[in-house]
Amino acid sequence: MSTGDQERQDDEAPEELESPPGLPKIIKFDSLARCGDEIWIENNGQIYRLRRTKQGKLILTK
């Protein structure tokens, strides 16, 4: 994947569902994990892996 392709993907916002006012945003996992069944998340210098199992459940590991 070229740098230009990566920039285009980063510019695309994840699909959000309508949430009632005052509630957290709901984002579909498929829109975050466009290229597979896992995403890597950085939070305060720590890296986490969020993946979907074959049964459709989510597992977050550090």
N, C-alpha and C positions, 0 to 999 in steps of 0.2 A: 504494500500500500504506500503510495507516495505521500509526501507531506501535504500536498493540496487536498488529497482525499481525506486525510485525517482532519484537516481544518474544516472541511465541509461537514463531516460527521459531527464535530464538536459544535458547529453552529446550529445543528438541528436540535430543537428542544424535544425532550421526551414527551410522549403523549400523556396528558393529564386528564383525569376524570373530574367532573363537576363535584365540588365538595360544598356542603353548606357553610355559610360564613362562620368563622370561629373554629372550624375543624382543620386538621392538617391536610395538606394536599395529598391526593392519591395519584400515584404514577404507576402505570402498568410495568411489570417486570420485563415483559417482552420489549418494551420501548427502551429500557435501560440496557438490556443484554441483547442488542441487535445482532450480534455475531455469534451467539451461542447460548449456553445455559449458565454462564457465570459472569460476574463483574468483580473488579477489584476496587475497593474504596479506601481512600486515605483520610484519616481523621487524627488530628493532633500528632502527626508524625508516625502514626501506626497504620499498618496496612491490613485490611480485612478482605476476606474472600466471601462473596455471597453467591451461592450456587443453588440451582434447582435440581432436585432429585428426579429419578425416573417416575416417582409417584406424584410429582408436582409440588412437593414441599420445598421450603427454602431452608438452607443451612448457612449460618454465618460463622466463620472461623477466623481466628487471628493468626 
